């Protein structure tokens, strides 16, 4: 069991690194999107759009990506856990959780989705600081 437990620990560390890397990537993608749309956001602010409307505009885009990724990831994780459990019965005994544990199947994706939304929120808050006059002068 020791090799399987060591592999599970290693996969956990790789997963945590992947979580941080994906959050940084999503924040970068959202920041790039805000930078590309600064003229549009500046026009909206100049026409009287409130802070909530501008924040919602940017967050909707991130929410769409997070929702799609969470749905695909949950289906993939469920299928992979069933396949691994069918391949080797000892895989289920490595960790203390079952492959059908609702905390693992529901809690982990919601944790990931929450972190992804926080990663989108930071650039979205930065979009509120766009000065309409400066954004309209740029080409």
Secondary structure, DSSP 8 states (H G I E B T S, - for coil): -HHHHHHHHHHHHHHHHHHHHHHHHHHHHHHHHHHHTHHHHHHHHHTT--HHHHHHHHHHHHHHHHHHHHHHHHHHHHHHHHHHHHH-GGGGGTSSS-TT-HIIIIIHHHHHHHHHHHHHHHHHHHHTT--HHHHHH--
